C-alpha cells in the first residue's frame, strides 16, 4: 500500500491494518526507524475499560461455536455432587 504524507505530516493507517491490530482513535503508537530506513509503528497497550457490549463481542470471538450451556439446575446438581464427593474422601 502506498500513502502520501499530509500537510501536517500525518499518514493514514489503512482500515484493514487498524482493524487487525485493533487500533482505535487515540491509540498510542511508538515510532522508530531501522538502520535500513524503514519506519516502525508499534502499538502501545494501554489499560482501558470496556463496555458490556465490547466485552461480550470479545468473548464471542474466542468462545467455541455452539457451546454446551448448562442450566442453573444442572449447575446446582453438579455442585451438590461435588460437595458429596469431597466429603466422601
C-alpha positions as CSV (number, residue, x, y, z in Angstrom):
1,X,0.0,0.0,0.0
2,X,1.3,3.4,-0.9
3,X,0.2,6.5,1.0
4,X,1.1,10.2,0.9
5,X,2.2,12.3,3.9
6,X,-0.4,15.1,4.5
7,X,0.3,18.8,5.1
8,X,0.6,18.2,8.8
9,X,3.0,15.2,8.4
10,X,0.2,12.7,9.0
11,X,-0.2,9.3,7.3
12,X,-3.4,7.4,7.3
13,X,-3.1,3.8,8.6
14,X,-5.4,1.7,6.3
15,X,-8.6,0.4,7.9
16,X,-7.6,-3.2,7.4
17,X,-4.5,-2.8,9.4
18,X,-6.3,-0.7,12.1
19,X,-8.9,-3.5,12.5
20,X,-6.3,-6.3,12.5
21,X,-4.3,-4.5,15.3
22,X,-7.5,-3.2,17.0
23,X,-6.3,0.3,16.8
24,X,-8.9,2.9,17.7
25,X,-8.9,6.7,17.6
26,X,-6.5,8.0,20.2
27,X,-4.4,4.8,20.3
28,X,-0.7,5.4,21.2
29,X,2.0,4.3,18.8
30,X,5.7,4.2,19.3
31,X,7.5,5.5,16.1
32,X,11.1,4.3,15.4
33,X,13.3,3.7,12.4
34,X,15.5,0.8,11.4
35,X,19.1,1.0,10.1
36,X,17.8,0.5,6.6
37,X,15.4,3.5,6.8
38,X,12.2,1.7,7.5
39,X,9.6,3.3,9.7
40,X,8.2,1.1,12.5
41,X,5.0,1.9,14.3
42,X,4.5,-0.2,17.4
43,X,1.1,0.0,19.3
44,X,1.5,0.6,23.0
45,X,-1.0,-1.3,25.1
46,X,-3.0,1.0,27.4
47,X,-5.3,-0.2,30.1
48,X,-8.9,0.6,29.3
49,X,-12.3,-0.1,30.5
50,X,-14.7,-2.0,28.2
51,X,-18.4,-1.7,27.9
52,X,-20.5,-4.8,28.4
53,X,-21.2,-4.9,24.7
54,X,-17.4,-4.8,23.9
55,X,-16.7,-7.5,26.4
56,X,-19.4,-9.7,25.0
57,X,-18.1,-9.2,21.5
58,X,-14.6,-10.1,22.6
59,X,-15.8,-13.2,24.3
60,X,-17.8,-14.2,21.3
61,X,-14.6,-14.2,19.2
62,X,-12.9,-16.7,21.5
63,X,-15.9,-18.8,22.6
64,X,-16.2,-22.2,20.8
65,X,-19.1,-22.4,18.4
66,X,-22.3,-23.8,19.8
67,X,-21.0,-24.3,23.4
68,X,-23.0,-26.7,25.5
69,X,-24.5,-24.5,28.2
70,X,-25.8,-25.8,31.5
71,X,-29.0,-24.6,33.2
72,X,-29.0,-23.3,36.7
73,X,-30.5,-26.6,37.8
74,X,-27.7,-28.6,36.2
75,X,-25.1,-26.4,37.8
76,X,-26.7,-26.7,41.2
77,X,-26.8,-30.5,40.8
78,X,-23.1,-30.6,39.8
79,X,-22.1,-28.5,42.8
80,X,-24.1,-30.8,45.1
81,X,-22.5,-33.9,43.6
82,X,-19.0,-32.3,44.0
83,X,-19.7,-31.5,47.7
84,X,-20.9,-35.1,48.4
85,X,-17.9,-36.5,46.6
86,X,-15.5,-34.2,48.5
87,X,-17.0,-35.3,51.9
88,X,-16.6,-39.0,50.9
89,X,-12.8,-38.6,50.7
